[in-house]
Amino acid sequence: MTQLGFQLYSLHAVDDPLPAVVERVGETPFDGVEFAGLGDASVDELNAALDAAGLHAAGAHVGLEDLEADPAGVARTYRDLGCEAIVVPWLDPEHFASVEAATAAGERLSAAADGLAADGLELHYHNHDQEFADLDGGPAIDVLLDAADGVGYQVDLGWVGAAGYDPLAVLDRYADRVDLVHLKDYDAAAGETVEVGEGDLDVAAAVDAVRHADVDWLVYEAEDRPDSYATLDAAAGVVDADW
């Protein structure tokens, strides 16, 4: 059964400490949170906040360089928070400039996944739009994932649409590798992401597709107004209406 998550990066500029932000998410319909760094908070403080809020850890975004530098430390930290999924959230466009570059990036991800697997964690990759650069007549994401053995794919629906592709078709194509999906909207004409419900994404159809694919977590993410709880309130309204 698919659960609803909220990506904490959406509120990364709020003045409150992260445990307080987590507890605020607990006042909404979300079932869990996806971490994007822990700030100054300790694992114990965050576990207490998760317990108080009745939330689970949907996963955590961790840069590939950080993961490669200290795989055991990353695994220990997030395993102690109850995370089962680590997500690499970004690779620079240079990694998608050629088949060779995308293949090398995929091999790095695969090696990182092997290291996490020894600690019982899974690695996933989250797309933006650079992964859809054309390489030999197809999107670079295909090359990356072909080389990234053992790595799951966190489909960001908004960035797929902003890149000019059909988000639900991409979800269907890689359904066997998708346990996490980012719910985000897009303006196709502008090639940009927008707040959910304000763009070209058929939100109800997206929710149905995610449920049909039996994805573990549908995670709401916003890139605007990261300093305001209005972002969280808007997210809660969307999931109340469409879930």
GUPA-932918 format. One record per residue: residue number from 1; chain; x, y, z of N, C-alpha, C in turn. Coordinates in steps of 0.001 Angstrom, whole numbers, plus 500000, padded with zeros to 6 digits. Example, Ala and Ser with C-alpha at 12.3 -4.5 7.8 and 13.67 -1.06 7.14 Angstrom:
<rs>
{r 1; 'A'; {513190; 494310; 507800}; {512300; 495500; 507800}; {513200; 496700; 507800}}
{r 2; 'A'; {512850; 497750; 507080}; {513670; 498940; 507140}; {512900; 500030; 507870}}
</rs>
This chain:
<rs>
{r 1; 'A'; {500843; 498798; 500000}; {500000; 500000; 500000}; {500876; 501249; 500000}}
{r 2; 'A'; {500585; 502160; 499090}; {501375; 503381; 498980}; {501088; 504334; 500138}}
{r 3; 'A'; {502164; 504853; 500736}; {502047; 505844; 501794}; {502461; 507224; 501268}}
{r 4; 'A'; {502023; 508251; 501981}; {502295; 509631; 501586}; {503450; 510209; 502395}}
{r 5; 'A'; {504430; 510741; 501699}; {505557; 511367; 502371}; {505693; 512832; 501999}}
{r 6; 'A'; {506431; 513550; 502811}; {506704; 514971; 502567}; {508213; 515168; 502600}}
{r 7; 'A'; {508766; 515712; 501520}; {510204; 515966; 501438}; {510537; 517228; 502229}}
{r 8; 'A'; {511365; 517069; 503245}; {511657; 518177; 504150}; {512463; 519291; 503507}}
{r 9; 'A'; {513078; 519037; 502365}; {513745; 520114; 501631}; {512753; 521225; 501286}}
{r 10; 'A'; {511484; 520869; 501169}; {510442; 521842; 500835}; {510335; 522951; 501871}}
{r 11; 'A'; {510858; 522707; 503086}; {510807; 523700; 504167}; {512205; 523997; 504703}}
{r 12; 'A'; {513208; 523891; 503833}; {514584; 523976; 504335}; {514966; 525365; 504840}}
{r 13; 'A'; {514206; 526402; 504499}; {514533; 527754; 504952}; {513654; 528231; 506106}}
{r 14; 'A'; {512811; 527364; 506643}; {512021; 527716; 507829}; {512977; 527893; 509016}}
{r 15; 'A'; {512694; 528872; 509872}; {513590; 529178; 510991}; {513599; 528095; 512072}}
{r 16; 'A'; {512538; 527322; 512193}; {512451; 526333; 513265}; {513494; 525231; 513100}}
{r 17; 'A'; {513959; 524647; 514206}; {514851; 523492; 514112}; {514123; 522315; 513469}}
{r 18; 'A'; {514886; 521412; 512883}; {514287; 520318; 512118}; {513318; 519461; 512937}}
{r 19; 'A'; {513609; 519131; 514191}; {512619; 518346; 514943}; {511258; 519045; 515041}}
{r 20; 'A'; {511261; 520370; 515171}; {509996; 521109; 515230}; {509275; 521054; 513879}}
{r 21; 'A'; {510036; 521110; 512803}; {509433; 521000; 511467}; {508792; 519625; 511295}}
{r 22; 'A'; {509501; 518594; 511725}; {508952; 517236; 511644}; {507639; 517144; 512410}}
{r 23; 'A'; {507598; 517712; 513603}; {506368; 517650; 514393}; {505238; 518422; 513726}}
{r 24; 'A'; {505591; 519499; 513035}; {504563; 520258; 512301}; {503996; 519421; 511148}}
{r 25; 'A'; {504833; 518648; 510478}; {504341; 517760; 509413}; {503369; 516728; 509993}}
{r 26; 'A'; {503602; 516350; 511242}; {502720; 515386; 511881}; {501297; 515878; 512069}}
{r 27; 'A'; {501053; 517157; 511913}; {499702; 517720; 512027}; {498926; 517620; 510721}}
{r 28; 'A'; {499531; 517056; 509697}; {498931; 516944; 508363}; {498610; 515484; 508051}}
{r 29; 'A'; {498036; 515204; 506882}; {497706; 513814; 506537}; {498907; 512953; 506141}}
{r 30; 'A'; {500108; 513510; 506087}; {501256; 512734; 505631}; {501605; 511619; 506612}}
{r 31; 'A'; {502105; 510521; 506044}; {502492; 509358; 506845}; {503961; 509381; 507235}}
{r 32; 'A'; {504760; 510159; 506502}; {506186; 510151; 506785}; {506891; 511332; 506160}}
{r 33; 'A'; {508193; 511408; 506421}; {509016; 512481; 505866}; {510227; 511883; 505170}}
{r 34; 'A'; {510694; 512588; 504182}; {511933; 512240; 503497}; {512963; 513304; 503871}}
{r 35; 'A'; {514079; 512862; 504415}; {515103; 513789; 504880}; {515954; 514305; 503721}}
{r 36; 'A'; {516465; 515522; 503915}; {517425; 516123; 502980}; {518499; 516799; 503823}}
{r 37; 'A'; {519221; 515993; 504595}; {520154; 516519; 505576}; {519485; 516621; 506932}}
{r 38; 'A'; {520298; 516622; 507973}; {519762; 516658; 509335}; {520026; 517979; 510034}}
{r 39; 'A'; {520747; 518896; 509397}; {521058; 520162; 510037}; {521829; 519930; 511322}}
{r 40; 'A'; {521441; 520646; 512374}; {522102; 520511; 513671}; {521431; 519485; 514577}}
{r 41; 'A'; {520395; 518823; 514077}; {519631; 517901; 514920}; {520351; 516563; 515065}}
{r 42; 'A'; {520203; 515961; 516215}; {520768; 514634; 516444}; {519762; 513564; 516036}}
{r 43; 'A'; {520255; 512357; 515853}; {519381; 511240; 515524}; {518366; 511018; 516645}}
{r 44; 'A'; {518806; 511124; 517885}; {517884; 510931; 519011}; {516768; 511976; 519001}}
{r 45; 'A'; {517129; 513239; 518745}; {516114; 514304; 518689}; {515115; 514047; 517569}}
{r 46; 'A'; {515603; 513598; 516440}; {514713; 513367; 515300}; {513852; 512130; 515514}}
{r 47; 'A'; {514403; 511107; 516121}; {513575; 509940; 516435}; {512465; 510307; 517409}}
{r 48; 'A'; {512784; 511155; 518376}; {511756; 511606; 519318}; {510678; 512405; 518594}}
{r 49; 'A'; {511093; 513245; 517652}; {510123; 514043; 516893}; {509257; 513156; 516007}}
{r 50; 'A'; {509866; 512169; 515353}; {509095; 511239; 514528}; {508064; 510499; 515376}}
{r 51; 'A'; {508482; 510045; 516551}; {507558; 509330; 517436}; {506421; 510241; 517890}}
{r 52; 'A'; {506763; 511475; 518274}; {505743; 512412; 518745}; {504749; 512752; 517636}}
{r 53; 'A'; {505245; 512812; 516401}; {504408; 513187; 515266}; {503671; 511999; 514661}}
{r 54; 'A'; {504041; 510791; 515042}; {503427; 509606; 514449}; {503829; 509398; 513011}}
{r 55; 'A'; {505067; 509759; 512678}; {505564; 509679; 511311}; {506656; 508624; 511169}}
{r 56; 'A'; {506828; 508167; 509923}; {507905; 507247; 509582}; {508924; 507968; 508698}}
{r 57; 'A'; {510103; 507388; 508584}; {511110; 507915; 507663}; {510913; 507257; 506305}}
{r 58; 'A'; {510492; 508054; 505332}; {510279; 507524; 503984}; {511597; 507267; 503271}}
{r 59; 'A'; {512640; 507984; 503650}; {513940; 507859; 503014}; {514763; 509095; 503299}}
{r 60; 'A'; {515905; 509183; 502635}; {516801; 510315; 502844}; {517575; 510609; 501579}}
{r 61; 'A'; {517673; 511884; 501233}; {518509; 512330; 500117}; {519925; 512583; 500632}}
{r 62; 'A'; {520891; 511958; 499976}; {522295; 512075; 500363}; {523127; 512196; 499090}}
{r 63; 'A'; {523998; 513185; 499025}; {524842; 513375; 497858}; {525762; 512185; 497630}}
{r 64; 'A'; {526046; 511880; 496365}; {526873; 510731; 496038}; {528271; 510854; 496629}}
{r 65; 'A'; {528838; 512062; 496603}; {530177; 512254; 497164}; {530198; 511965; 498662}}
{r 66; 'A'; {529160; 512412; 499376}; {529072; 512129; 500810}; {528937; 510635; 501061}}
{r 67; 'A'; {528162; 509986; 500231}; {527955; 508555; 500378}; {529246; 507781; 500116}}
{r 68; 'A'; {529985; 508208; 499095}; {531242; 507538; 498782}; {532306; 507793; 499848}}
{r 69; 'A'; {532266; 508981; 500457}; {533278; 509337; 501454}; {533105; 508578; 502759}}
{r 70; 'A'; {531862; 508294; 503140}; {531628; 507643; 504434}; {530390; 506753; 504353}}
{r 71; 'A'; {530445; 505697; 503581}; {529249; 504857; 503425}; {528768; 504245; 504729}}
{r 72; 'A'; {529703; 503840; 505595}; {529292; 503225; 506858}; {528615; 504235; 507765}}
{r 73; 'A'; {529142; 505461; 507799}; {528536; 506497; 508622}; {527154; 506878; 508133}}
{r 74; 'A'; {526996; 507004; 506823}; {525677; 507318; 506256}; {524691; 506210; 506601}}
{r 75; 'A'; {525126; 504978; 506405}; {524240; 503847; 506683}; {523827; 503814; 508150}}
{r 76; 'A'; {524779; 504039; 509035}; {524483; 503995; 510468}; {523485; 505087; 510854}}
{r 77; 'A'; {523727; 506295; 510381}; {522848; 507414; 510727}; {521417; 507163; 510297}}
{r 78; 'A'; {521237; 506788; 509040}; {519876; 506695; 508526}; {519199; 505381; 508901}}
{r 79; 'A'; {519977; 504341; 509105}; {519385; 503113; 509626}; {518826; 503361; 511028}}
{r 80; 'A'; {519553; 504159; 511823}; {519087; 504473; 513175}; {517825; 505336; 513160}}
{r 81; 'A'; {517581; 506026; 512049}; {516352; 506811; 511899}; {515209; 505990; 511294}}
{r 82; 'A'; {515474; 504735; 511015}; {514431; 503885; 510461}; {514304; 503965; 508958}}
{r 83; 'A'; {515295; 504578; 508299}; {515268; 504675; 506833}; {515688; 503352; 506212}}
{r 84; 'A'; {515016; 502969; 505160}; {515436; 501820; 504368}; {515956; 502249; 503007}}
{r 85; 'A'; {515689; 503492; 502626}; {516041; 503968; 501292}; {516906; 505222; 501365}}
{r 86; 'A'; {518051; 505188; 500698}; {518903; 506351; 500500}; {518780; 506761; 499035}}
{r 87; 'A'; {518637; 508054; 498796}; {518430; 508554; 497439}; {519515; 509566; 497089}}
{r 88; 'A'; {520196; 509338; 495980}; {521106; 510356; 495447}; {520244; 511361; 494690}}
{r 89; 'A'; {520212; 512632; 495141}; {519228; 513574; 494606}; {519669; 514351; 493374}}
{r 90; 'A'; {520956; 514283; 493037}; {521446; 515177; 491974}; {522793; 514708; 491453}}
{r 91; 'A'; {522952; 514744; 490143}; {524259; 514664; 489497}; {524322; 515797; 488476}}
{r 92; 'A'; {525459; 516473; 488410}; {525601; 517619; 487514}; {525366; 517226; 486059}}
{r 93; 'A'; {524928; 518185; 485229}; {524658; 517895; 483813}; {525833; 517280; 483068}}
{r 94; 'A'; {527064; 517538; 483502}; {528230; 516969; 482810}; {528188; 515450; 482794}}
{r 95; 'A'; {527480; 514862; 483762}; {527392; 513403; 483816}; {526441; 512843; 482758}}
{r 96; 'A'; {525757; 513706; 482051}; {524806; 513264; 481027}; {525139; 513862; 479657}}
{r 97; 'A'; {526398; 514258; 479504}; {526840; 514894; 478265}; {527227; 513883; 477194}}
{r 98; 'A'; {527427; 512629; 477589}; {527808; 511591; 476633}; {527411; 510238; 477190}}
{r 99; 'A'; {527375; 509239; 476317}; {527083; 507875; 476753}; {528132; 507420; 477757}}
{r 100; 'A'; {529380; 507757; 477486}; {530466; 507336; 478377}; {530314; 507951; 479771}}
{r 101; 'A'; {529962; 509236; 479818}; {529812; 509913; 481105}; {528636; 509341; 481893}}
{r 102; 'A'; {527519; 509106; 481226}; {526345; 508564; 481907}; {526594; 507142; 482380}}
{r 103; 'A'; {527324; 506371; 481585}; {527661; 505003; 481986}; {528560; 505010; 483218}}
{r 104; 'A'; {529552; 505894; 483228}; {530450; 505987; 484380}; {529684; 506395; 485632}}
{r 105; 'A'; {528739; 507319; 485498}; {527936; 507742; 486654}; {527091; 506581; 487168}}
{r 106; 'A'; {526519; 505822; 486257}; {525730; 504666; 486667}; {526558; 503630; 487396}}
{r 107; 'A'; {527787; 503437; 486958}; {528667; 502475; 487620}; {529041; 502944; 489028}}
{r 108; 'A'; {529216; 504258; 489199}; {529466; 504788; 490545}; {528267; 504541; 491459}}
{r 109; 'A'; {527079; 504767; 490935}; {525875; 504519; 491726}; {525768; 503045; 492107}}
{r 110; 'A'; {526086; 502170; 491168}; {526007; 500742; 491430}; {526976; 500327; 492531}}
{r 111; 'A'; {528188; 500872; 492496}; {529166; 500566; 493538}; {528686; 501062; 494900}}
{r 112; 'A'; {528092; 502255; 494924}; {527567; 502789; 496179}; {526420; 501935; 496694}}
{r 113; 'A'; {525588; 501444; 495784}; {524474; 500581; 496177}; {524976; 499286; 496809}}
{r 114; 'A'; {526049; 498735; 496259}; {526616; 497509; 496824}; {527060; 497733; 498264}}
{r 115; 'A'; {527671; 498898; 498519}; {528115; 499201; 499875}; {526961; 499334; 500847}}
{r 116; 'A'; {525885; 499963; 500427}; {524726; 500126; 501302}; {524006; 498809; 501542}}
{r 117; 'A'; {523989; 497960; 500529}; {523280; 496689; 500660}; {523842; 495858; 501803}}
{r 118; 'A'; {525140; 495974; 502034}; {525764; 495231; 503133}; {525223; 495664; 504482}}
{r 119; 'A'; {524673; 496893; 504536}; {524084; 497408; 505778}; {522557; 497380; 505741}}
{r 120; 'A'; {521998; 496686; 504766}; {520555; 496519; 504705}; {519782; 497699; 504157}}
{r 121; 'A'; {520483; 498607; 503443}; {519822; 499779; 502862}; {519828; 499692; 501339}}
{r 122; 'A'; {518845; 500336; 500722}; {518744; 500376; 499273}; {519104; 501769; 498759}}
{r 123; 'A'; {519705; 501828; 497576}; {520033; 503107; 496952}; {519117; 503361; 495766}}
{r 124; 'A'; {518694; 504618; 495650}; {517843; 505055; 494548}; {518448; 506320; 493946}}
{r 125; 'A'; {518011; 506646; 492721}; {518471; 507880; 492069}; {517260; 508724; 491708}}
{r 126; 'A'; {517338; 510025; 492021}; {516264; 510987; 491776}; {516647; 511887; 490605}}
{r 127; 'A'; {515741; 512011; 489653}; {516038; 512811; 488452}; {515632; 514271; 488584}}
{r 128; 'A'; {516333; 515128; 487816}; {515875; 516469; 487478}; {515602; 516449; 485965}}
{r 129; 'A'; {515978; 517473; 485227}; {515725; 517423; 483785}; {516963; 517080; 482960}}
{r 130; 'A'; {518176; 517242; 483538}; {519377; 516979; 482750}; {519507; 515512; 482355}}
{r 131; 'A'; {518826; 514631; 483093}; {518885; 513203; 482784}; {518127; 512850; 481505}}
{r 132; 'A'; {517434; 513826; 480930}; {516668; 513571; 479717}; {517300; 514213; 478486}}
{r 133; 'A'; {518570; 514598; 478615}; {519336; 515019; 477441}; {519392; 513859; 476450}}
{r 134; 'A'; {519378; 514181; 475180}; {519382; 513145; 474150}; {520769; 512524; 474002}}
{r 135; 'A'; {520829; 511207; 474113}; {522063; 510458; 473873}; {521751; 509334; 472903}}
{r 136; 'A'; {522256; 509452; 471706}; {522045; 508420; 470679}; {520570; 508121; 470450}}
{r 137; 'A'; {519751; 509181; 470465}; {518344; 509023; 470139}; {517443; 508665; 471303}}
{r 138; 'A'; {517988; 508613; 472502}; {517173; 508316; 473669}; {517606; 509172; 474839}}
{r 139; 'A'; {516825; 509168; 475930}; {517175; 509992; 477085}; {518350; 509404; 477866}}
{r 140; 'A'; {519167; 510289; 478410}; {520349; 509854; 479156}; {519991; 508998; 480360}}
{r 141; 'A'; {518786; 509171; 480905}; {518389; 508363; 482059}; {518423; 506880; 481729}}
{r 142; 'A'; {518133; 506526; 480472}; {518182; 505121; 480077}; {519601; 504574; 480200}}
{r 143; 'A'; {520573; 505360; 479763}; {521969; 504932; 479827}; {522404; 504810; 481283}}
{r 144; 'A'; {522049; 505815; 482076}; {522419; 505806; 483496}; {521884; 504559; 484187}}
{r 145; 'A'; {520603; 504293; 484026}; {519988; 503188; 484747}; {520439; 501833; 484218}}
{r 146; 'A'; {520748; 501753; 482924}; {521284; 500504; 482380}; {522595; 500131; 483072}}
{r 147; 'A'; {523385; 501158; 483427}; {524685; 500911; 484068}; {524593; 500836; 485584}}
{r 148; 'A'; {523469; 501256; 486139}; {523329; 501354; 487600}; {522644; 500112; 488150}}
{r 149; 'A'; {523326; 498991; 488057}; {522771; 497733; 488540}; {522527; 497799; 490046}}
{r 150; 'A'; {521345; 497371; 490458}; {521019; 497360; 491877}; {520537; 498679; 492433}}
{r 151; 'A'; {520311; 499667; 491563}; {519884; 501003; 491990}; {518433; 501226; 491580}}
{r 152; 'A'; {517616; 501683; 492523}; {516237; 502024; 492214}; {516139; 503409; 491611}}
{r 153; 'A'; {514958; 503743; 491125}; {514743; 505023; 490452}; {513596; 505769; 491121}}
{r 154; 'A'; {513912; 506904; 491738}; {512884; 507775; 492290}; {512465; 508753; 491190}}
{r 155; 'A'; {511329; 508502; 490591}; {510834; 509335; 489497}; {510275; 510635; 490066}}
{r 156; 'A'; {510836; 511761; 489618}; {510270; 513067; 489942}; {509356; 513456; 488786}}
{r 157; 'A'; {508048; 513353; 489016}; {507079; 513549; 487937}; {507172; 514936; 487324}}
{r 158; 'A'; {507401; 515956; 488159}; {507460; 517322; 487648}; {508657; 517554; 486754}}
{r 159; 'A'; {509825; 517078; 487164}; {511019; 517287; 486344}; {510981; 516471; 485058}}
{r 160; 'A'; {510361; 515289; 485104}; {510200; 514528; 483861}; {509350; 515329; 482878}}
{r 161; 'A'; {508229; 515884; 483369}; {507369; 516684; 482493}; {508047; 517936; 482001}}
{r 162; 'A'; {508811; 518597; 482879}; {509525; 519806; 482476}; {510557; 519511; 481394}}
{r 163; 'A'; {511074; 518281; 481381}; {512060; 517887; 480379}; {511423; 517519; 479049}}
{r 164; 'A'; {510084; 517517; 478992}; {509401; 517245; 477739}; {508931; 515812; 477566}}
{r 165; 'A'; {508985; 515023; 478617}; {508541; 513636; 478564}; {507243; 513460; 479338}}
{r 166; 'A'; {506530; 512385; 479034}; {505297; 512056; 479731}; {505667; 511380; 481052}}
{r 167; 'A'; {505381; 512022; 482196}; {505800; 511455; 483481}; {505217; 510071; 483754}}
{r 168; 'A'; {503962; 509863; 483392}; {503338; 508579; 483695}; {503866; 507476; 482790}}
{r 169; 'A'; {504271; 507822; 481562}; {504893; 506837; 480685}; {506258; 506422; 481213}}
{r 170; 'A'; {507018; 507391; 481756}; {508321; 507069; 482337}; {508133; 506204; 483581}}
{r 171; 'A'; {507152; 506540; 484403}; {506857; 505726; 485577}; {506533; 504294; 485167}}
{r 172; 'A'; {505719; 504138; 484151}; {505339; 502803; 483694}; {506536; 502044; 483132}}
{r 173; 'A'; {507394; 502739; 482395}; {508559; 502105; 481771}; {509479; 501495; 482826}}
{r 174; 'A'; {509648; 502201; 483941}; {510597; 501754; 484967}; {509907; 501265; 486241}}
{r 175; 'A'; {508657; 500860; 486130}; {507876; 500523; 487320}; {508550; 499473; 488196}}
{r 176; 'A'; {509283; 498547; 487579}; {509906; 497492; 488377}; {511104; 497986; 489182}}
{r 177; 'A'; {511531; 499232; 488946}; {512651; 499806; 489706}; {512216; 500967; 490588}}
{r 178; 'A'; {510919; 501231; 490655}; {510414; 502419; 491347}; {509701; 502031; 492644}}
{r 179; 'A'; {510275; 502446; 493769}; {509615; 502303; 495067}; {509241; 503659; 495659}}
{r 180; 'A'; {509814; 504731; 495107}; {509613; 506091; 495602}; {509322; 507000; 494406}}
{r 181; 'A'; {508320; 507847; 494547}; {507971; 508814; 493491}; {507835; 510187; 494128}}
{r 182; 'A'; {508359; 511220; 493451}; {508143; 512593; 493889}; {506953; 513182; 493149}}
{r 183; 'A'; {505990; 513643; 493930}; {504830; 514332; 493376}; {505180; 515801; 493214}}
{r 184; 'A'; {505326; 516207; 491969}; {505643; 517591; 491640}; {504978; 517896; 490301}}
{r 185; 'A'; {504606; 519125; 490075}; {503894; 519521; 488869}; {504851; 520270; 487932}}
{r 186; 'A'; {504374; 520554; 486719}; {505240; 521193; 485730}; {504439; 522017; 484736}}
{r 187; 'A'; {505101; 523019; 484187}; {504586; 523827; 483079}; {505326; 523364; 481838}}
{r 188; 'A'; {504661; 522619; 480986}; {505322; 522015; 479829}; {505868; 523072; 478874}}
{r 189; 'A'; {505110; 524135; 478651}; {505536; 525164; 477700}; {506777; 525889; 478184}}
{r 190; 'A'; {506852; 526140; 479483}; {507995; 526861; 480043}; {509168; 525936; 480353}}
{r 191; 'A'; {508911; 524625; 480433}; {509957; 523686; 480806}; {510408; 523866; 482241}}
{r 192; 'A'; {509442; 524155; 483130}; {509756; 524419; 484538}; {508813; 523635; 485445}}
{r 193; 'A'; {509252; 523410; 486677}; {508364; 522819; 487666}; {507555; 523916; 488350}}
{r 194; 'A'; {506359; 523539; 488797}; {505466; 524475; 489486}; {504812; 523743; 490649}}
{r 195; 'A'; {504101; 524495; 491490}; {503412; 523890; 492625}; {502350; 522916; 492136}}
{r 196; 'A'; {502209; 521822; 492857}; {501249; 520789; 492469}; {499839; 521379; 492380}}
{r 197; 'A'; {499193; 521101; 491238}; {497853; 521604; 491001}; {497815; 522844; 490148}}
{r 198; 'A'; {498995; 523438; 489871}; {499043; 524669; 489075}; {499612; 524439; 487683}}
{r 199; 'A'; {499907; 523212; 487322}; {500559; 522955; 486042}; {499817; 521956; 485193}}
{r 200; 'A'; {500577; 521206; 484410}; {500016; 520308; 483411}; {499888; 518866; 483880}}
{r 201; 'A'; {500350; 518563; 485086}; {500222; 517207; 485595}; {498773; 516916; 485972}}
{r 202; 'A'; {498252; 515783; 485492}; {496943; 515303; 485924}; {497180; 514605; 487263}}
{r 203; 'A'; {496956; 515338; 488341}; {497330; 514845; 489665}; {496562; 513574; 490015}}
{r 204; 'A'; {495270; 513541; 489740}; {494472; 512358; 490061}; {494970; 511144; 489290}}
{r 205; 'A'; {495302; 511345; 488019}; {495817; 510233; 487218}; {497181; 509779; 487724}}
{r 206; 'A'; {497992; 510735; 488174}; {499305; 510393; 488720}; {499164; 509565; 489987}}
{r 207; 'A'; {498265; 509965; 490862}; {498032; 509212; 492091}; {497562; 507796; 491769}}
{r 208; 'A'; {496644; 507675; 490809}; {496158; 506350; 490412}; {497289; 505493; 489861}}
{r 209; 'A'; {498153; 506100; 489050}; {499257; 505351; 488455}; {500243; 504879; 489510}}
{r 210; 'A'; {500510; 505728; 490474}; {501424; 505358; 491550}; {500834; 504223; 492378}}
{r 211; 'A'; {499560; 504300; 492673}; {498909; 503218; 493416}; {498928; 501926; 492618}}
{r 212; 'A'; {498629; 502023; 491318}; {498604; 500840; 490464}; {499972; 500174; 490409}}
{r 213; 'A'; {501017; 500991; 490427}; {502379; 500459; 490403}; {502817; 499931; 491767}}
{r 214; 'A'; {501984; 500099; 492789}; {502262; 499644; 494150}; {503574; 500229; 494678}}
{r 215; 'A'; {503760; 501529; 494399}; {504926; 502251; 494897}; {504840; 502368; 496415}}
{r 216; 'A'; {505964; 502276; 497101}; {505955; 502328; 498565}; {505589; 503722; 499091}}
{r 217; 'A'; {506211; 504760; 498493}; {506013; 506124; 498983}; {505792; 507089; 497818}}
{r 218; 'A'; {504744; 507884; 497917}; {504532; 509038; 497054}; {504889; 510262; 497892}}
{r 219; 'A'; {505960; 510946; 497498}; {506543; 512007; 498325}; {506298; 513367; 497666}}
{r 220; 'A'; {505603; 514240; 498373}; {505340; 515589; 497890}; {506593; 516443; 498086}}
{r 221; 'A'; {506983; 517154; 497027}; {508100; 518094; 497148}; {507745; 519411; 496473}}
{r 222; 'A'; {508101; 520509; 497127}; {507913; 521844; 496564}; {509256; 522556; 496528}}
{r 223; 'A'; {509455; 523364; 495517}; {510718; 524094; 495386}; {510548; 525593; 495614}}
{r 224; 'A'; {509310; 526036; 495789}; {509032; 527447; 496063}; {508630; 527620; 497535}}
{r 225; 'A'; {508803; 528816; 498051}; {508417; 529178; 499427}; {508973; 528209; 500471}}
{r 226; 'A'; {510273; 527919; 500433}; {510824; 526978; 501413}; {510911; 527559; 502825}}
{r 227; 'A'; {510585; 528849; 502964}; {510667; 529503; 504272}; {509313; 529651; 504944}}
{r 228; 'A'; {508286; 528987; 504423}; {506927; 529209; 504925}; {506173; 527892; 505086}}
{r 229; 'A'; {505482; 527759; 506209}; {504633; 526589; 506411}; {503419; 526602; 505478}}
{r 230; 'A'; {503206; 527710; 504770}; {502148; 527722; 503757}; {502401; 526661; 502703}}
{r 231; 'A'; {503665; 526347; 502460}; {504015; 525286; 501520}; {503483; 523942; 502011}}
{r 232; 'A'; {503651; 523682; 503299}; {503143; 522436; 503876}; {501622; 522413; 503864}}
{r 233; 'A'; {501003; 523533; 504183}; {499541; 523586; 504201}; {498967; 523349; 502809}}
{r 234; 'A'; {499626; 523918; 501793}; {499178; 523688; 500419}; {499324; 522221; 500038}}
{r 235; 'A'; {500432; 521610; 500460}; {500645; 520192; 500189}; {499563; 519337; 500842}}
{r 236; 'A'; {499245; 519662; 502092}; {498213; 518913; 502797}; {496875; 519022; 502096}}
{r 237; 'A'; {496570; 520202; 501546}; {495341; 520379; 500811}; {495277; 519530; 499561}}
{r 238; 'A'; {496410; 519395; 498873}; {496460; 518582; 497667}; {496207; 517114; 497999}}
{r 239; 'A'; {496885; 516617; 499008}; {496724; 515190; 499301}; {495343; 514897; 499876}}
{r 240; 'A'; {494755; 515849; 500595}; {493386; 515673; 501077}; {492418; 515556; 499898}}
{r 241; 'A'; {492661; 516351; 498853}; {491751; 516407; 497726}; {491910; 515230; 496776}}
{r 242; 'A'; {493145; 514756; 496613}; {493411; 513790; 495535}; {493796; 512397; 496015}}
{r 243; 'A'; {493948; 512206; 497307}; {494426; 510899; 497778}; {493285; 509916; 497993}}
</rs>
